[in-house]
């Protein structure tokens, strides 16, 4: 698929405008430039059909509007959904999406609605016209099956966000003119029936391959089974869900043996990746910008340095990674086990926990540098006297590192934690350098600049690296490590080639475990979770599956730990209806020490359970009078 995208995606950008009709459009283009392909000729040759189908795949890219999420206006990848869920947070205000000011005019509601229908209309156009194309019948059948899987994916997401509680969404299954975009919502069950039927049609299609392992990144029977299983899970058909998830393995999919290497470019077509968004390192917009928006400031690529760290990991997620006692035993992580005064200082305000995260003032009993000492004292003076007295100039960093040292290995693979090392670049992206993530920093220095600690003090040990930081250097937030290139690994900071998984086999195993929990097959659920955990060498304890409620919560936590950074958690929290407790329990995005200290990020104000069903956008209600406003929302 990457080779195909590389050769024709520029052409598709021209084609897409005349093929696709958004439900928000109110007129057709009167003219088409001569260098574009008209929709009337799009499906008339095999070559054009191939390009048209790639256009449907292309619609999978960049599903998240960035306004209020990162520091620029663009569309970004699935990692953007992290800021909506429990596992991630954003640097900006998300256009009041999480505040009491949220209403059906919010741009996020409108953008997602249009994005889903854009993919649906592309798929509808392909499904309607491919059968009449002059080409091999078997290939035509395969391509129609592929487009049905993609249409099912878009309708699934649309229905689970906007169609809950029976409301449903408008169903369009054939190409339409703009003036025909006037349907009312079909029932929620009717939408699920279409999703399941599309996926069943694909499963029954003999020309659709079982898998795409090592292939072009297209959909397969394995993907159809995985999505149909998910549809059954969301509609609480537990037996059918479990049966479909079992079939995914029969199609050849399995876990890749190395979790850390799974998210590298060389393994993106491995046996675990069931369906991914394909990216290439292309300067004109066909890569992912995850490096730029999620990495530490001192990271980058061969073309540029200075990443923005606009999207981060939450302390709540980091605290879910268990402590490993030995090969057979794990236990929940508790800060009090490492910092006995954790609760004591919290009584004076959670911001006082900052004292435990402040860097060492000295190395080998010698001051690192006066400017660093000044910065440390500035932070200490913001704390209560009780908290300030707990600072240890020698060893403050050591006790924090110890708290992360014996944890679920996925924590170190997924997150840059305090005082961990990472590989970045120098000031002009021509050389690699090692950094240690510290707080506070006196400036955003690269390894080759005079302000870097090893250059300020030549007596520091060779293992004392330059301090890394977030782009907002006054902050100390957990930084994403998954998917992020190390040093000069990639050519481009903003057009990165790493694919984004939409669904992978570990996700399937954990949804399978969910279905088994709901069937009260707790032993079976434990076995599925154990498969995922065995890969990283961490024990699965029987007590975590002692009863149905305990098992349900444990499987949910395992999904949070395993799938962080992949845009999955938000949709999980919405379907579980847990977001009120897991995200809105705090008031602001947080630094590593947690609490509700405002640091300039997103504000969280719960408005009520209507939030779990996103409103039909006000603009759509105004265009289509047959739509029913979403109950609980004020239009």
Protein Blocks (a to p, Z undefined) as FASTA:
>chain_A
ZZmmmmmmmmmmmmmmmmpccfkbcbdcfbdcfkbccfklmmmcfklmmmmmmmmmmmmg
okbcfehkaccdcdddfklmmmmmmmbccfblnnomlmmkbcfkbmklmmmmmmmmmmmm
mmmmmmmmmmmpccdfklmmmmmmmmmmmmmmmmmmmmmmmmgghlopaddfbdcdfklm
mcccddfklmmmmmmmmmmmmmmpmklcfblghiaopacfklmmmmmmmmmmmnopaklm
mmmmmmmmmnopacdfblklmmgmklmmcmklmbdcdddddfkopacfklmmmmcfkbcc
fkbghieklaccdfklmmmpccdfblmbccdddfklmmmmlmmmmmnopklmmmmmpccf
beghiafblklmmmmmmmmmmpcfklmmmpcfbhplmmmmmmmmmgcfklmmmpccehia
cddddfkopaccddddddddfbdcdfkbmklmklmpmkbcfklccddddfblmbccdddf
ehpaghjlbmbfklccbdcdfbdfklmmmmmmmmmmmnopaklmmmmmmmmmmmnopacd
fklmmbmklmmmmmmmmmmmmmgonlmmmmmmmmnopmmmmmmmpmbdcdfkgpjddehi
acdddfbjklmpccddfklmmmmmmbccdehiaZZ
